[in-house]
Amino acid sequence: PFVIVCNHQASLDLLGMVEVIPERCVPIAKRELLYLGTVGWACWLSGVIFIDRRRRDAAIGVISRTAGAMRRENVR
């Protein structure tokens, strides 16, 4: 398992990232993206897991639960 961190500058960067990330990747994004119109809808429909970066403990909990689910379901 590994983590890919993308510090992209525009929403068009997402198109390029989709082409290079592994198929069995679990995308995690900041919650603010959910409210960016079409981008938010696309992320939500694609199964992106959103975290609230302002609530650090909650964000860590979401990431921990996601990691646990990935281990249980053998997602790598």
KOLGU-4560 file (N, C-alpha, C; in nm, 3 decimals, padded with zeros to 5 digits):
<recs>
<n_xx: 00.084 n_yy: -00.120 n_zz: 00.000 ca_xx: 00.000 ca_yy: 00.000 ca_zz: 00.000 c_xx: 00.087 c_yy: 00.125 c_zz: 00.000 mol: A seq: 1 type: PRO>
<n_xx: 00.034 n_yy: 00.230 n_zz: -00.056 ca_xx: 00.107 ca_yy: 00.356 ca_zz: -00.059 c_xx: 00.011 c_yy: 00.471 c_zz: -00.066 mol: A seq: 2 type: PHE>
<n_xx: 00.063 n_yy: 00.590 n_zz: -00.042 ca_xx: -00.017 ca_yy: 00.712 ca_zz: -00.043 c_xx: 00.037 c_yy: 00.802 c_zz: -00.152 mol: A seq: 3 type: VAL>
<n_xx: -00.052 n_yy: 00.855 n_zz: -00.234 ca_xx: -00.014 ca_yy: 00.952 ca_zz: -00.337 c_xx: -00.071 c_yy: 01.086 c_zz: -00.293 mol: A seq: 4 type: ILE>
<n_xx: 00.015 n_yy: 01.184 n_zz: -00.278 ca_xx: -00.028 ca_yy: 01.318 ca_zz: -00.238 c_xx: -00.014 c_yy: 01.408 c_zz: -00.359 mol: A seq: 5 type: VAL>
<n_xx: -00.122 n_yy: 01.474 n_zz: -00.396 ca_xx: -00.121 ca_yy: 01.562 ca_zz: -00.513 c_xx: -00.153 c_yy: 01.704 c_zz: -00.471 mol: A seq: 6 type: CYS>
<n_xx: -00.061 n_yy: 01.792 n_zz: -00.492 ca_xx: -00.082 ca_yy: 01.934 ca_zz: -00.464 c_xx: -00.105 c_yy: 02.003 c_zz: -00.598 mol: A seq: 7 type: ASN>
<n_xx: -00.223 n_yy: 01.987 n_zz: -00.651 ca_xx: -00.251 ca_yy: 02.039 ca_zz: -00.783 c_xx: -00.293 c_yy: 02.185 c_zz: -00.777 mol: A seq: 8 type: HIS>
<n_xx: -00.279 n_yy: 02.255 n_zz: -00.888 ca_xx: -00.304 ca_yy: 02.398 ca_zz: -00.894 c_xx: -00.438 c_yy: 02.436 c_zz: -00.957 mol: A seq: 9 type: GLN>
<n_xx: -00.498 n_yy: 02.346 n_zz: -01.030 ca_xx: -00.626 ca_yy: 02.375 ca_zz: -01.096 c_xx: -00.708 c_yy: 02.247 c_zz: -01.107 mol: A seq: 10 type: ALA>
<n_xx: -00.837 n_yy: 02.260 n_zz: -01.129 ca_xx: -00.920 ca_yy: 02.140 ca_zz: -01.139 c_xx: -00.889 c_yy: 02.058 c_zz: -01.263 mol: A seq: 11 type: SER>
<n_xx: -00.829 n_yy: 02.118 n_zz: -01.363 ca_xx: -00.790 ca_yy: 02.041 ca_zz: -01.482 c_xx: -00.679 c_yy: 01.942 c_zz: -01.451 mol: A seq: 12 type: LEU>
<n_xx: -00.603 n_yy: 01.966 n_zz: -01.346 ca_xx: -00.499 ca_yy: 01.873 ca_zz: -01.306 c_xx: -00.558 c_yy: 01.736 c_zz: -01.273 mol: A seq: 13 type: ASP>
<n_xx: -00.683 n_yy: 01.735 n_zz: -01.226 ca_xx: -00.749 ca_yy: 01.609 ca_zz: -01.192 c_xx: -00.755 c_yy: 01.515 c_zz: -01.312 mol: A seq: 14 type: LEU>
<n_xx: -00.776 n_yy: 01.571 n_zz: -01.429 ca_xx: -00.785 ca_yy: 01.488 ca_zz: -01.550 c_xx: -00.655 c_yy: 01.411 c_zz: -01.572 mol: A seq: 15 type: LEU>
<n_xx: -00.544 n_yy: 01.476 n_zz: -01.554 ca_xx: -00.415 ca_yy: 01.408 ca_zz: -01.570 c_xx: -00.390 c_yy: 01.306 c_zz: -01.461 mol: A seq: 16 type: GLY>
<n_xx: -00.429 n_yy: 01.339 n_zz: -01.339 ca_xx: -00.408 ca_yy: 01.246 ca_zz: -01.227 c_xx: -00.488 c_yy: 01.119 c_zz: -01.245 mol: A seq: 17 type: MET>
<n_xx: -00.607 n_yy: 01.129 n_zz: -01.298 ca_xx: -00.693 ca_yy: 01.012 ca_zz: -01.319 c_xx: -00.624 c_yy: 00.911 c_zz: -01.411 mol: A seq: 18 type: VAL>
<n_xx: -00.545 n_yy: 00.960 n_zz: -01.502 ca_xx: -00.477 ca_yy: 00.872 ca_zz: -01.598 c_xx: -00.358 c_yy: 00.798 c_zz: -01.538 mol: A seq: 19 type: GLU>
<n_xx: -00.298 n_yy: 00.849 n_zz: -01.431 ca_xx: -00.175 ca_yy: 00.788 ca_zz: -01.380 c_xx: -00.191 c_yy: 00.716 c_zz: -01.246 mol: A seq: 20 type: VAL>
<n_xx: -00.300 n_yy: 00.738 n_zz: -01.175 ca_xx: -00.316 ca_yy: 00.671 ca_zz: -01.045 c_xx: -00.360 c_yy: 00.526 c_zz: -01.067 mol: A seq: 21 type: ILE>
<n_xx: -00.325 n_yy: 00.437 n_zz: -00.976 ca_xx: -00.364 ca_yy: 00.296 ca_zz: -00.989 c_xx: -00.516 c_yy: 00.280 c_zz: -00.987 mol: A seq: 22 type: PRO>
<n_xx: -00.564 n_yy: 00.173 n_zz: -01.050 ca_xx: -00.707 ca_yy: 00.147 ca_zz: -01.058 c_xx: -00.771 c_yy: 00.131 c_zz: -00.921 mol: A seq: 23 type: GLU>
<n_xx: -00.705 n_yy: 00.062 n_zz: -00.832 ca_xx: -00.763 ca_yy: 00.033 ca_zz: -00.700 c_xx: -00.720 c_yy: 00.138 c_zz: -00.598 mol: A seq: 24 type: ARG>
<n_xx: -00.727 n_yy: 00.260 n_zz: -00.636 ca_xx: -00.690 ca_yy: 00.373 ca_zz: -00.551 c_xx: -00.814 c_yy: 00.426 c_zz: -00.480 mol: A seq: 25 type: CYS>
<n_xx: -00.798 n_yy: 00.467 n_zz: -00.355 ca_xx: -00.909 ca_yy: 00.525 ca_zz: -00.280 c_xx: -00.880 c_yy: 00.675 c_zz: -00.268 mol: A seq: 26 type: VAL>
<n_xx: -00.954 n_yy: 00.757 n_zz: -00.341 ca_xx: -00.928 ca_yy: 00.901 ca_zz: -00.338 c_xx: -00.985 c_yy: 00.968 c_zz: -00.213 mol: A seq: 27 type: PRO>
<n_xx: -00.905 n_yy: 01.053 n_zz: -00.151 ca_xx: -00.946 ca_yy: 01.132 ca_zz: -00.036 c_xx: -00.920 c_yy: 01.277 c_zz: -00.071 mol: A seq: 28 type: ILE>
<n_xx: -01.017 n_yy: 01.363 n_zz: -00.046 ca_xx: -01.004 ca_yy: 01.505 ca_zz: -00.082 c_xx: -01.059 c_yy: 01.593 c_zz: 00.029 mol: A seq: 29 type: ALA>
<n_xx: -01.017 n_yy: 01.718 n_zz: 00.026 ca_xx: -01.071 ca_yy: 01.813 ca_zz: 00.124 c_xx: -01.219 c_yy: 01.836 c_zz: 00.097 mol: A seq: 30 type: LYS>
<n_xx: -01.294 n_yy: 01.853 n_zz: 00.204 ca_xx: -01.439 ca_yy: 01.867 ca_zz: 00.195 c_xx: -01.483 c_yy: 01.987 c_zz: 00.110 mol: A seq: 31 type: ARG>
<n_xx: -01.401 n_yy: 02.090 n_zz: 00.104 ca_xx: -01.436 ca_yy: 02.209 ca_zz: 00.027 c_xx: -01.462 c_yy: 02.177 c_zz: -00.120 mol: A seq: 32 type: GLU>
<n_xx: -01.397 n_yy: 02.074 n_zz: -00.173 ca_xx: -01.417 ca_yy: 02.036 ca_zz: -00.313 c_xx: -01.561 c_yy: 01.993 c_zz: -00.341 mol: A seq: 33 type: LEU>
<n_xx: -01.626 n_yy: 01.941 n_zz: -00.239 ca_xx: -01.764 ca_yy: 01.895 ca_zz: -00.255 c_xx: -01.857 c_yy: 02.008 c_zz: -00.299 mol: A seq: 34 type: LEU>
<n_xx: -01.822 n_yy: 02.130 n_zz: -00.267 ca_xx: -01.908 ca_yy: 02.245 ca_zz: -00.295 c_xx: -01.863 c_yy: 02.325 c_zz: -00.418 mol: A seq: 35 type: TYR>
<n_xx: -01.782 n_yy: 02.265 n_zz: -00.505 ca_xx: -01.733 ca_yy: 02.333 ca_zz: -00.624 c_xx: -01.811 c_yy: 02.295 c_zz: -00.750 mol: A seq: 36 type: LEU>
<n_xx: -01.941 n_yy: 02.299 n_zz: -00.741 ca_xx: -02.025 ca_yy: 02.275 ca_zz: -00.858 c_xx: -02.000 c_yy: 02.141 c_zz: -00.924 mol: A seq: 37 type: GLY>
<n_xx: -01.969 n_yy: 02.145 n_zz: -01.051 ca_xx: -01.949 ca_yy: 02.024 ca_zz: -01.131 c_xx: -01.835 c_yy: 01.938 c_zz: -01.077 mol: A seq: 38 type: THR>
<n_xx: -01.729 n_yy: 02.001 n_zz: -01.032 ca_xx: -01.616 ca_yy: 01.926 ca_zz: -00.976 c_xx: -01.662 c_yy: 01.848 c_zz: -00.853 mol: A seq: 39 type: VAL>
<n_xx: -01.739 n_yy: 01.914 n_zz: -00.767 ca_xx: -01.789 ca_yy: 01.847 ca_zz: -00.647 c_xx: -01.878 c_yy: 01.729 c_zz: -00.679 mol: A seq: 40 type: GLY>
<n_xx: -01.969 n_yy: 01.747 n_zz: -00.774 ca_xx: -02.056 ca_yy: 01.636 ca_zz: -00.817 c_xx: -01.974 c_yy: 01.520 c_zz: -00.872 mol: A seq: 41 type: TRP>
<n_xx: -01.876 n_yy: 01.552 n_zz: -00.956 ca_xx: -01.792 ca_yy: 01.447 ca_zz: -01.015 c_xx: -01.716 c_yy: 01.371 c_zz: -00.907 mol: A seq: 42 type: ALA>
<n_xx: -01.662 n_yy: 01.443 n_zz: -00.810 ca_xx: -01.590 ca_yy: 01.378 ca_zz: -00.701 c_xx: -01.684 c_yy: 01.288 c_zz: -00.621 mol: A seq: 43 type: CYS>
<n_xx: -01.801 n_yy: 01.340 n_zz: -00.587 ca_xx: -01.897 ca_yy: 01.264 ca_zz: -00.508 c_xx: -01.941 c_yy: 01.138 c_zz: -00.581 mol: A seq: 44 type: TRP>
<n_xx: -01.974 n_yy: 01.152 n_zz: -00.710 ca_xx: -02.017 ca_yy: 01.037 ca_zz: -00.789 c_xx: -01.906 c_yy: 00.936 c_zz: -00.811 mol: A seq: 45 type: LEU>
<n_xx: -01.781 n_yy: 00.981 n_zz: -00.804 ca_xx: -01.666 ca_yy: 00.893 ca_zz: -00.824 c_xx: -01.627 c_yy: 00.819 c_zz: -00.696 mol: A seq: 46 type: SER>
<n_xx: -01.693 n_yy: 00.850 n_zz: -00.587 ca_xx: -01.663 ca_yy: 00.781 ca_zz: -00.462 c_xx: -01.551 c_yy: 00.842 c_zz: -00.380 mol: A seq: 47 type: GLY>
<n_xx: -01.521 n_yy: 00.968 n_zz: -00.403 ca_xx: -01.417 ca_yy: 01.035 ca_zz: -00.325 c_xx: -01.461 c_yy: 01.042 c_zz: -00.179 mol: A seq: 48 type: VAL>
<n_xx: -01.369 n_yy: 01.017 n_zz: -00.089 ca_xx: -01.394 ca_yy: 01.029 ca_zz: 00.054 c_xx: -01.348 c_yy: 01.169 c_zz: 00.095 mol: A seq: 49 type: ILE>
<n_xx: -01.438 n_yy: 01.245 n_zz: 00.154 ca_xx: -01.408 ca_yy: 01.383 ca_zz: 00.189 c_xx: -01.369 c_yy: 01.395 c_zz: 00.336 mol: A seq: 50 type: PHE>
<n_xx: -01.269 n_yy: 01.478 n_zz: 00.362 ca_xx: -01.229 ca_yy: 01.506 ca_zz: 00.500 c_xx: -01.238 c_yy: 01.656 c_zz: 00.527 mol: A seq: 51 type: ILE>
<n_xx: -01.269 n_yy: 01.688 n_zz: 00.650 ca_xx: -01.276 ca_yy: 01.828 ca_zz: 00.693 c_xx: -01.142 c_yy: 01.862 c_zz: 00.757 mol: A seq: 52 type: ASP>
<n_xx: -01.060 n_yy: 01.935 n_zz: 00.687 ca_xx: -00.926 ca_yy: 01.966 ca_zz: 00.736 c_xx: -00.928 c_yy: 02.058 c_zz: 00.857 mol: A seq: 53 type: ARG>
<n_xx: -01.037 n_yy: 02.128 n_zz: 00.880 ca_xx: -01.047 ca_yy: 02.215 ca_zz: 00.998 c_xx: -01.069 c_yy: 02.135 c_zz: 01.125 mol: A seq: 54 type: ARG>
<n_xx: -01.122 n_yy: 02.015 n_zz: 01.111 ca_xx: -01.146 ca_yy: 01.926 ca_zz: 01.226 c_xx: -01.048 c_yy: 01.810 c_zz: 01.220 mol: A seq: 55 type: ARG>
<n_xx: -00.927 n_yy: 01.835 n_zz: 01.267 ca_xx: -00.816 ca_yy: 01.741 ca_zz: 01.254 c_xx: -00.850 c_yy: 01.602 c_zz: 01.307 mol: A seq: 56 type: ARG>
<n_xx: -00.907 n_yy: 01.593 n_zz: 01.427 ca_xx: -00.939 ca_yy: 01.462 ca_zz: 01.485 c_xx: -01.037 c_yy: 01.384 c_zz: 01.400 mol: A seq: 57 type: ASP>
<n_xx: -01.138 n_yy: 01.453 n_zz: 01.348 ca_xx: -01.236 ca_yy: 01.387 ca_zz: 01.261 c_xx: -01.170 c_yy: 01.340 c_zz: 01.131 mol: A seq: 58 type: ALA>
<n_xx: -01.081 n_yy: 01.422 n_zz: 01.075 ca_xx: -01.012 ca_yy: 01.385 ca_zz: 00.951 c_xx: -00.925 c_yy: 01.261 c_zz: 00.972 mol: A seq: 59 type: ALA>
<n_xx: -00.854 n_yy: 01.258 n_zz: 01.085 ca_xx: -00.771 ca_yy: 01.142 ca_zz: 01.115 c_xx: -00.858 c_yy: 01.018 c_zz: 01.131 mol: A seq: 60 type: ILE>
<n_xx: -00.974 n_yy: 01.034 n_zz: 01.194 ca_xx: -01.067 ca_yy: 00.921 ca_zz: 01.210 c_xx: -01.114 c_yy: 00.867 c_zz: 01.076 mol: A seq: 61 type: GLY>
<n_xx: -01.149 n_yy: 00.956 n_zz: 00.984 ca_xx: -01.195 ca_yy: 00.914 ca_zz: 00.851 c_xx: -01.083 c_yy: 00.838 c_zz: 00.779 mol: A seq: 62 type: VAL>
<n_xx: -00.963 n_yy: 00.890 n_zz: 00.786 ca_xx: -00.850 ca_yy: 00.825 ca_zz: 00.719 c_xx: -00.822 c_yy: 00.689 c_zz: 00.784 mol: A seq: 63 type: ILE>
<n_xx: -00.829 n_yy: 00.680 n_zz: 00.915 ca_xx: -00.807 ca_yy: 00.552 ca_zz: 00.984 c_xx: -00.912 c_yy: 00.448 c_zz: 00.947 mol: A seq: 64 type: SER>
<n_xx: -01.040 n_yy: 00.490 n_zz: 00.944 ca_xx: -01.147 ca_yy: 00.396 ca_zz: 00.905 c_xx: -01.130 c_yy: 00.352 c_zz: 00.760 mol: A seq: 65 type: ARG>
<n_xx: -01.089 n_yy: 00.443 n_zz: 00.674 ca_xx: -01.066 ca_yy: 00.409 ca_zz: 00.534 c_xx: -00.953 c_yy: 00.308 c_zz: 00.522 mol: A seq: 66 type: THR>
<n_xx: -00.844 n_yy: 00.330 n_zz: 00.595 ca_xx: -00.731 ca_yy: 00.237 ca_zz: 00.592 c_xx: -00.774 c_yy: 00.099 c_zz: 00.642 mol: A seq: 67 type: ALA>
<n_xx: -00.855 n_yy: 00.095 n_zz: 00.748 ca_xx: -00.904 ca_yy: -00.032 ca_zz: 00.801 c_xx: -00.990 c_yy: -00.106 c_zz: 00.699 mol: A seq: 68 type: GLY>
<n_xx: -01.078 n_yy: -00.033 n_zz: 00.632 ca_xx: -01.163 ca_yy: -00.095 ca_zz: 00.530 c_xx: -01.079 c_yy: -00.147 c_zz: 00.414 mol: A seq: 69 type: ALA>
<n_xx: -00.976 n_yy: -00.072 n_zz: 00.378 ca_xx: -00.888 ca_yy: -00.117 ca_zz: 00.269 c_xx: -00.816 c_yy: -00.246 c_zz: 00.307 mol: A seq: 70 type: MET>
<n_xx: -00.772 n_yy: -00.257 n_zz: 00.431 ca_xx: -00.705 ca_yy: -00.380 ca_zz: 00.475 c_xx: -00.803 c_yy: -00.497 c_zz: 00.475 mol: A seq: 71 type: ARG>
<n_xx: -00.923 n_yy: -00.475 n_zz: 00.530 ca_xx: -01.023 ca_yy: -00.583 ca_zz: 00.537 c_xx: -01.063 c_yy: -00.632 c_zz: 00.398 mol: A seq: 72 type: ARG>
<n_xx: -01.076 n_yy: -00.540 n_zz: 00.304 ca_xx: -01.121 ca_yy: -00.575 ca_zz: 00.170 c_xx: -01.005 c_yy: -00.603 c_zz: 00.075 mol: A seq: 73 type: GLU>
<n_xx: -00.884 n_yy: -00.604 n_zz: 00.129 ca_xx: -00.763 ca_yy: -00.633 ca_zz: 00.052 c_xx: -00.748 c_yy: -00.539 c_zz: -00.068 mol: A seq: 74 type: ASN>
<n_xx: -00.775 n_yy: -00.413 n_zz: -00.047 ca_xx: -00.756 ca_yy: -00.312 ca_zz: -00.153 c_xx: -00.614 c_yy: -00.263 c_zz: -00.143 mol: A seq: 75 type: VAL>
<n_xx: -00.539 n_yy: -00.278 n_zz: -00.248 ca_xx: -00.399 ca_yy: -00.233 ca_zz: -00.250 c_xx: -00.370 c_yy: -00.170 c_zz: -00.383 mol: A seq: 76 type: ARG>
</recs>
